[in-house]
């Protein structure tokens, strides 16, 4: 058969067309079945993560990431069935991934740190923590940054990469917390009396725990005072209230027992001060005598 001066082999064209149609149908079947199977796998993985108590944000992200990877594999398998050389496609995708990674390295660093935070969970929403110089309650954990609310209601947004590279103090992990209060008394005060006053007030406080028992020790012989440190345990919720209450009670009790809490004092020695004072105290001759001498 001739068409526009070209000889066409109808049998060959028909055979090739049917072969291509068959490959396209197989590719579509691979794509449709692969998507259905990917959904099943992702749902199963998501249920496993929920049972493992993985953070909701991390579970959603990992599910979407898994689905994306499976979908890429399915598309490449379908294209390969049609006859497209997937090696070049993979090379292009790899080059694009490298370029994107270099341009967004800081964001990707925060992203990877966010995955580590929601996976290993050094803290969760509602925990009271200290991160570097910031202290507050965790309100939200995203895959890029973490939101913290301070006690004076400031919203602090911390990049996740700076969290994973620094020490984190989580005050909420353990149920109880120790209150440490240091009181300075004068050197002429009776140490035993002061210790008994502090212990009595700590034991009688409703927020204190009996185990471990409160204890008072002499922790320093300072320039102006003898320092007594009280260690008493309480719950995390009562820590701040108990510390403030005890400080106020200690001040009243020590005042009632005539125990001074000295403030810093400093002695200043002026070189040559005595000679200057003696010179000022030397009597001066009367003015009349000075006129007579003239």
Secondary structure, DSSP 4 states (H G I P E B T S, - for coil): -EETTEE--HHHHHHHHHHHHHHHHHHHHHHHHHHHHHHHHHHHHHHHHHHTT--HHHHHHHHHHHHHHHHHHHHHHHHHHHT--HHHHHHHHHHHHHHHHHHTHHHHHHHHHHHHHHHH-SS-TT-EEEETTEEEEEEEE-SSEEEEE-TT--EEEEEHHHHHTS-EEESSSSSEEEEEEEEEE-TTS-HHHHHHHHHHHHHH-TT--SSSPPEEEEEEE-SS-EEEEEEEEEEGGGHHHHHHHHHHHHHHHHHHTT---PPP------TTHHHHHHHHHSPPPPHHHHHHH-
